[in-house]
Amino acid sequence: MRTKIVTILVIVVLLFSVTACSGNGENTMSKSTNREVVLKNDNTNEERNLLLTKDILFFKQELPKRHKNLFSIITKEEFNDLTDQLIDKIDQINNEQVFVELNKIVASIGDAHTAINIWDGYSYPLQFWVFDGKIYVVNADTSLEEMIFSQVLKIDGVDINIVIEQLTTLISHENESWVLAMLPNYLQSPIYMYGLGILQNENEAVFTVEKDGEVKDFTVSALEYGESLDFVNKNTEDVLIGKYNKYYDYEYLSDYKALYFEYNVCADGDNQRFADFNKKMFNSIEENAVEKVIIDLRNNSGGNSEILNPFTKRLKSYIAENTNVKVYILVGRNTFSSGMFAIYRIKESAPEAVSIGEPTGGALDCYGEVKTINLPNSQIPISYSTKYFEFSKNFSYKNDGVGTFLPDISIQPTIVDYKSGTDVVLEYVFGD
């Protein structure tokens, strides 16, 4: 089965309300034309340079006004200096370098919800994961099958540790777990390494990898958005982040008298409201006299935190009536934003619940309630936070983590686990 590259650059065009329909059309056309001028020209074009300068000035003026507290980590003076330095360089560097430099400024704010999307549609037909601080290829197009399960040593001759160090400067994060979660995406999209000067050619790179003690070079071409590819592995993702590619799902595991509930997105699904799904799930829990309730949040990176309320309410009642029931919360580097709310709300309903997995990508106290603006000419989207949430104060449950939620039982999957298809976190629960 052939699939398309699923990473999508979402470009939200802000339409300013005007009375005349013709005026609105002209405004949209102007934005589209300006974007084309920016993207189709280089630093020798004066109009391109002027449009990008206006974009950076807009960014400099608007983001501090819109963000909840832009200067909690970076100072106003540092922010202004960085934007001014970028403006001074616009006529000396290419578009990718401009966008990457802007990306660095956004990341320096230190708010994982405030980010910029500069992806230009190109991706390598590879998927990566970080195990024990090392980068591995965990999936590839059939034409590059030999690369699967290899450790990446260099990219275009640059040591992978240097690549990681430089890419980290582009990742908006509040802890190292979120860096681990995001690195695979930044490695898969060549624009970031090209803009940093790691790659000489955005369309092609040489990956030096080691597998079974043998070091080899592979020349990998980037694919444009929409080009089809055929990934070798179609099922092993669940070893790391859960069993289902859905907003939520559940399964009764009779061998363990357990109910496995995977909660990936804090939102109502297209085909079934969460409240209705929850009723069906708890019918299964009660009919089977479930003794273990497993909530998998390893792939939950947010949404509407109120969606889970029917679950936590029923869970509290069920364990009050069935005192032998054990509750487990599976967490990991991709647990983020409203996924963090889910942890705390489950702990409030089931104080004895045991959390298992990796430290979370989400922080204990964090910014959120995200809105988006587009730079007026390039139309590059920037997300920003409008609220600050303090889990440590708003919930009675306390966690010992600093900048991250530390699970009660820490389990770090390895590349050996991944290759064998073993979900070591879930296996621990089954054996407990």
C-alpha positions as CSV (number, residue, x, y, z in Angstrom):
1,M,0.0,0.0,0.0
2,R,1.3,3.4,-1.0
3,T,0.8,6.4,1.2
4,K,1.4,10.2,0.8
5,I,3.7,12.3,3.0
6,V,1.4,13.4,5.8
7,T,3.3,16.3,7.2
8,I,1.3,19.3,6.2
9,L,2.3,23.0,6.3
10,V,-0.8,24.7,7.5
11,I,-0.9,28.3,6.2
12,V,-3.8,30.2,7.7
13,V,-4.6,33.3,5.7
14,L,-6.0,36.1,7.9
15,L,-8.7,37.9,6.1
16,F,-9.4,41.4,7.5
17,S,-13.1,42.3,7.4
18,V,-14.0,45.1,5.0
19,T,-17.4,46.3,3.7
20,A,-16.9,45.9,-0.1
21,C,-16.5,42.4,-1.5
22,S,-14.1,43.7,-4.1
23,G,-11.9,45.1,-1.4
24,N,-11.6,41.8,0.3
25,G,-10.6,40.1,-2.9
26,E,-8.0,42.7,-3.6
27,N,-6.5,42.2,-0.1
28,T,-6.3,38.5,-0.6
29,M,-4.7,38.9,-4.0
30,S,-2.2,41.3,-2.6
31,K,-1.1,38.8,0.1
32,S,-0.8,36.1,-2.4
33,T,1.3,38.3,-4.7
34,N,3.6,39.4,-1.9
35,R,4.1,35.8,-0.8
36,E,5.1,34.9,-4.3
37,V,7.6,37.8,-4.5
38,V,9.2,36.6,-1.3
39,L,9.4,33.0,-2.1
40,K,10.4,33.3,-5.8
41,N,13.2,35.8,-5.3
42,D,16.6,36.0,-3.5
43,N,18.4,38.6,-1.5
44,T,19.3,40.5,-4.6
45,N,15.7,41.5,-5.1
46,E,14.9,44.8,-3.4
47,E,11.1,44.2,-3.2
48,R,11.7,40.8,-1.6
49,N,14.0,42.4,1.0
50,L,11.5,45.2,1.8
51,L,8.6,42.7,2.2
52,L,10.6,40.5,4.5
53,T,11.8,43.5,6.5
54,K,8.1,44.5,7.0
55,D,7.4,40.9,8.1
56,I,10.1,41.0,10.8
57,L,9.0,44.4,12.0
58,F,5.4,43.1,12.2
59,F,6.7,40.2,14.2
60,K,8.7,42.4,16.5
61,Q,5.8,44.7,17.2
62,E,2.9,42.3,17.3
63,L,4.1,39.2,19.2
64,P,4.9,41.0,22.5
65,K,1.4,42.6,22.4
66,R,-0.4,39.3,21.8
67,H,1.6,36.8,23.9
68,K,0.6,36.3,27.5
69,N,4.1,37.1,28.7
70,L,6.8,37.0,26.0
71,F,9.6,38.1,28.2
72,S,9.5,35.6,31.0
73,I,12.8,34.1,29.8
74,I,14.2,36.3,27.0
75,T,14.4,40.0,27.8
76,K,12.7,42.7,25.7
77,E,16.2,44.1,24.9
78,E,17.5,40.7,23.8
79,F,14.3,40.1,21.6
80,N,14.6,43.5,20.0
81,D,18.4,43.1,19.4
82,L,17.8,39.7,17.7
83,T,15.1,41.0,15.4
84,D,17.1,44.1,14.5
85,Q,20.1,41.9,13.7
86,L,18.0,39.8,11.4
87,I,16.6,42.8,9.6
88,D,20.2,44.0,9.0
89,K,21.0,40.6,7.3
90,I,18.0,40.2,5.1
91,D,19.8,41.5,2.0
92,Q,22.7,39.1,2.7
93,I,21.0,35.7,3.2
94,N,18.5,33.5,1.4
95,N,14.9,32.8,2.4
96,E,15.6,29.6,4.2
97,Q,18.2,31.3,6.3
98,V,15.9,34.2,7.1
99,F,13.1,31.8,8.2
100,V,15.5,29.7,10.2
101,E,17.0,32.8,12.0
102,L,13.4,33.9,12.8
103,N,12.8,30.4,14.1
104,K,15.7,30.7,16.4
105,I,14.2,33.9,17.9
106,V,10.9,32.2,18.4
107,A,12.5,29.2,20.1
108,S,14.5,31.5,22.4
109,I,11.2,32.7,24.0
110,G,11.1,29.3,25.8
111,D,7.4,28.6,25.4
112,A,6.8,25.3,23.6
113,H,3.4,26.5,22.5
114,T,4.8,29.6,20.7
115,A,6.3,28.3,17.5
116,I,6.8,29.0,13.8
117,N,6.0,26.7,10.9
118,I,8.5,27.2,8.1
119,W,8.2,23.8,6.5
120,D,8.3,24.2,2.7
121,G,6.9,20.8,1.6
122,Y,10.1,18.8,1.3
123,S,10.6,15.7,3.4
124,Y,13.0,12.7,3.5
125,P,11.3,9.3,3.0
126,L,12.7,8.3,6.4
127,Q,11.3,8.3,10.0
128,F,13.6,8.8,13.0
129,W,13.4,8.2,16.7
130,V,15.8,9.0,19.6
131,F,16.9,6.1,21.7
132,D,19.3,6.7,24.6
133,G,20.4,10.0,23.0
134,K,21.1,8.4,19.6
135,I,19.3,9.0,16.4
136,Y,18.0,5.8,14.6
137,V,16.1,5.3,11.4
138,V,13.0,3.4,12.4
139,N,11.2,3.5,9.0
140,A,12.0,4.1,5.4
141,D,10.7,3.9,1.9
142,T,11.2,0.5,0.4
143,S,14.0,1.9,-1.8
144,L,15.9,2.6,1.4
145,E,15.0,-0.5,3.4
146,E,18.6,-1.2,4.2
147,M,18.7,1.9,6.4
148,I,16.0,0.7,8.8
149,F,17.3,0.3,12.4
150,S,20.6,2.0,11.6
151,Q,22.1,4.6,13.8
152,V,22.7,8.0,12.1
153,L,26.4,9.1,12.5
154,K,26.6,12.0,10.1
155,I,24.5,14.1,7.8
156,D,26.4,15.6,4.8
157,G,29.6,14.9,6.7
158,V,28.5,16.8,9.8
159,D,28.6,14.8,13.1
160,I,25.1,14.0,14.3
161,N,25.8,15.5,17.7
162,I,26.5,18.9,16.1
163,V,23.3,18.4,14.0
164,I,21.3,17.8,17.1
165,E,22.8,20.7,18.9
166,Q,22.0,23.1,16.1
167,L,18.5,21.8,15.5
168,T,17.7,22.1,19.2
169,T,18.1,25.9,18.8
170,L,15.0,25.8,16.5
171,I,12.8,23.8,18.8
172,S,10.5,25.7,21.1
173,H,10.6,23.7,24.3
174,E,10.4,23.9,28.1
175,N,12.2,20.6,28.8
176,E,14.5,18.1,27.1
177,S,11.7,15.5,26.6
178,W,10.0,17.8,24.1
179,V,13.2,18.2,22.2
180,L,13.4,14.4,21.9
181,A,9.8,14.4,20.7
182,M,10.4,17.0,18.1
183,L,13.8,16.1,16.7
184,P,12.5,13.4,14.4
185,N,10.3,16.0,12.6
186,Y,13.2,18.5,12.3
187,L,15.4,15.7,10.9
188,Q,12.8,14.6,8.4
189,S,12.4,18.2,7.0
190,P,15.5,19.4,5.2
191,I,14.7,23.1,5.3
192,Y,15.9,23.3,8.9
193,M,19.3,21.8,8.2
194,Y,19.6,23.7,4.9
195,G,18.8,27.0,6.6
196,L,21.4,26.2,9.3
197,G,24.1,25.6,6.7
198,I,24.4,21.9,7.6
199,L,23.2,20.9,4.1
200,Q,24.5,22.3,0.9
201,N,21.6,21.0,-1.1
202,E,18.0,21.0,0.3
203,N,16.9,18.3,-2.2
204,E,19.6,15.7,-1.4
205,A,21.8,14.7,1.5
206,V,24.2,11.9,2.4
207,F,23.4,10.0,5.6
208,T,26.2,8.1,7.2
209,V,24.8,5.3,9.3
210,E,26.0,2.3,11.2
211,K,24.1,-1.0,11.3
212,D,25.4,-4.3,12.6
213,G,28.9,-2.8,13.0
214,E,29.1,-1.7,9.3
215,V,29.2,2.0,8.4
216,K,27.6,3.0,5.1
217,D,26.7,6.2,3.2
218,F,23.2,6.6,1.6
219,T,22.3,9.4,-0.7
220,V,18.7,10.4,0.1
221,S,16.6,12.6,-2.0
222,A,13.8,14.7,-0.5
223,L,10.3,14.3,-1.7
224,E,7.9,17.1,-2.4
225,Y,4.6,17.3,-0.6
226,G,2.1,14.9,-2.3
227,E,4.7,12.6,-3.7
228,S,3.8,9.0,-2.9
229,L,6.1,6.7,-0.9
230,D,5.9,3.2,0.4
231,F,7.1,2.8,4.0
232,V,8.4,-0.6,5.0
233,N,7.1,-0.5,8.5
234,K,3.4,0.0,8.9
235,N,2.7,-1.3,12.4
236,T,5.7,-0.8,14.7
237,E,4.9,2.8,15.7
238,D,2.6,1.3,18.3
239,V,5.7,0.0,20.2
240,L,6.4,3.6,21.2
241,I,3.2,5.7,21.3
242,G,0.2,3.4,21.5
243,K,-1.8,0.9,19.5
244,Y,-4.3,3.0,17.6
245,N,-4.2,5.8,15.0
246,K,-7.4,7.3,16.3
247,Y,-8.4,10.2,18.6
248,Y,-9.3,7.5,21.2
249,D,-10.1,3.8,21.4
250,Y,-10.3,1.0,23.9
251,E,-9.8,-2.7,24.1
252,Y,-10.7,-5.2,26.8
253,L,-7.8,-7.6,27.4
254,S,-9.3,-10.7,29.0
255,D,-6.0,-12.4,29.8
256,Y,-5.2,-9.5,32.2
257,K,-8.7,-8.5,33.3
258,A,-7.6,-5.1,32.0
259,L,-9.2,-2.3,30.0
260,Y,-6.7,-0.5,27.7
261,F,-7.8,3.0,26.9
262,E,-5.8,5.0,24.4
263,Y,-6.4,8.8,24.5
264,N,-4.5,10.5,21.8
265,V,-6.3,13.8,21.1
266,C,-8.4,15.9,23.5
267,A,-11.3,16.4,21.1
268,D,-14.5,14.7,19.9
269,G,-13.9,12.3,17.1
270,D,-15.5,12.7,13.7
271,N,-17.7,9.6,14.1
272,Q,-18.4,9.5,17.8
273,R,-18.5,12.1,20.5
274,F,-16.2,11.3,23.4
275,A,-19.2,11.3,25.9
276,D,-20.9,8.5,23.9
277,F,-17.6,6.6,23.5
278,N,-17.1,6.9,27.2
279,K,-20.5,5.3,28.0
280,K,-19.7,2.4,25.7
281,M,-16.2,1.9,27.3
282,F,-17.5,1.9,30.9
283,N,-20.2,-0.5,29.9
284,S,-17.4,-2.8,28.9
285,I,-15.5,-2.1,32.1
286,E,-18.4,-2.9,34.3
287,E,-19.6,-6.0,32.4
288,N,-16.2,-7.5,32.5
289,A,-15.4,-6.5,36.2
290,V,-12.2,-5.0,35.0
291,E,-9.4,-5.0,37.6
292,K,-6.8,-2.9,35.7
293,V,-7.6,0.4,33.9
294,I,-4.8,1.5,31.6
295,I,-4.9,5.0,30.2
296,D,-2.3,5.6,27.5
297,L,-1.4,9.2,27.1
298,R,2.0,8.7,25.4
299,N,0.8,10.2,22.1
300,N,-1.5,12.9,23.6
301,S,-0.2,16.3,22.7
302,G,-3.3,18.3,23.5
303,G,-6.7,19.7,22.5
304,N,-9.6,20.6,24.7
305,S,-8.9,19.6,28.3
306,E,-12.6,19.5,29.2
307,I,-13.3,16.6,26.8
308,L,-12.0,14.0,29.3
309,N,-14.4,15.0,32.2
310,P,-16.9,12.3,31.6
311,F,-14.2,9.7,31.9
312,T,-12.6,11.0,35.2
313,K,-16.1,11.3,36.7
314,R,-17.0,7.7,35.9
315,L,-13.5,6.4,36.9
316,K,-13.8,8.0,40.3
317,S,-17.1,6.2,40.9
318,Y,-15.9,2.9,39.6
319,I,-12.8,2.7,41.8
320,A,-14.8,3.8,44.8
321,E,-17.1,0.8,44.3
322,N,-14.3,-1.6,43.3
323,T,-11.4,-1.0,45.7
324,N,-9.3,-3.7,44.1
325,V,-9.0,-1.9,40.8
326,K,-5.6,-0.6,39.8
327,V,-5.2,2.4,37.5
328,Y,-2.1,3.0,35.4
329,I,-1.2,6.2,33.4
330,L,1.2,5.7,30.5
331,V,3.2,8.9,29.7
332,G,6.0,9.9,27.5
333,R,7.9,12.6,25.5
334,N,4.8,13.3,23.3
335,T,2.5,13.9,26.3
336,F,2.0,17.6,26.1
337,S,-0.4,20.5,26.6
338,S,-3.9,19.2,27.4
339,G,-2.4,15.8,27.7
340,M,-0.8,17.1,30.9
341,F,-4.2,18.2,32.1
342,A,-5.3,14.6,31.6
343,I,-2.6,13.3,33.9
344,Y,-3.7,15.6,36.7
345,R,-7.4,15.0,36.3
346,I,-6.9,11.3,36.3
347,K,-4.7,11.6,39.5
348,E,-7.4,13.7,41.1
349,S,-10.0,11.0,40.4
350,A,-7.7,8.0,41.2
351,P,-5.1,9.2,43.7
352,E,-3.4,5.8,43.8
353,A,-3.0,5.7,40.0
354,V,0.6,4.7,39.0
355,S,2.3,6.7,36.2
356,I,4.7,4.8,34.0
357,G,7.0,5.7,31.1
358,E,9.2,8.6,30.2
359,P,9.3,12.2,31.5
360,T,6.7,14.2,29.6
361,G,7.3,16.8,26.9
362,G,4.8,19.0,28.6
363,A,5.8,21.1,31.5
364,L,4.2,21.1,35.0
365,D,3.3,24.8,34.6
366,C,3.1,26.1,31.0
367,Y,1.7,28.5,28.6
368,G,-1.2,27.6,26.3
369,E,-4.6,28.6,24.8
370,V,-2.9,29.1,21.5
371,K,-3.8,31.5,18.7
372,T,-2.1,32.1,15.4
373,I,-1.0,35.0,13.3
374,N,0.5,35.1,9.9
375,L,3.4,37.3,8.8
376,P,1.7,39.8,6.4
377,N,3.8,39.1,3.3
378,S,5.4,35.7,3.5
379,Q,2.3,34.4,5.3
380,I,4.4,32.2,7.5
381,P,2.2,31.2,10.5
382,I,3.3,31.8,14.1
383,S,1.4,30.3,17.0
384,Y,1.5,32.1,20.4
385,S,0.1,31.5,23.9
386,T,-2.5,33.7,25.5
387,K,-2.8,32.0,29.0
388,Y,-0.6,30.5,31.6
389,F,-1.5,27.3,33.4
390,E,-0.2,26.3,36.8
391,F,-0.9,22.7,37.4
392,S,1.3,22.8,40.5
393,K,-1.1,25.2,42.2
394,N,-4.4,24.3,40.7
395,F,-4.3,20.5,41.6
396,S,-3.8,18.9,44.9
397,Y,-1.6,16.2,43.4
398,K,2.1,17.2,43.4
399,N,4.9,15.9,41.2
400,D,8.6,16.0,41.9
401,G,9.5,16.9,38.3
402,V,11.2,20.2,37.4
403,G,9.8,21.5,34.1
404,T,8.5,18.0,33.3
405,F,6.2,15.4,34.8
406,L,8.3,12.5,36.2
407,P,6.5,9.2,36.1
408,D,6.4,7.0,39.3
409,I,8.1,4.3,37.3
410,S,10.6,5.3,34.6
411,I,10.9,3.0,31.6
412,Q,12.9,4.0,28.5
413,P,12.2,1.9,25.4
414,T,15.4,0.9,23.5
415,I,16.1,0.2,19.9
416,V,16.1,-3.5,20.7
417,D,12.6,-3.2,22.1
418,Y,11.5,-1.4,19.0
419,K,13.0,-4.0,16.6
420,S,11.4,-6.8,18.5
421,G,8.0,-5.1,18.6
422,T,7.9,-5.1,22.4
423,D,6.0,-2.4,24.2
424,V,8.0,-2.5,27.4
425,V,5.8,0.0,29.2
426,L,2.6,-1.9,28.5
427,E,4.4,-5.2,29.3
428,Y,5.3,-3.8,32.8
429,V,1.6,-3.1,33.5
430,F,0.6,-6.6,32.4
431,G,3.2,-8.1,34.8
432,D,2.3,-5.9,37.8
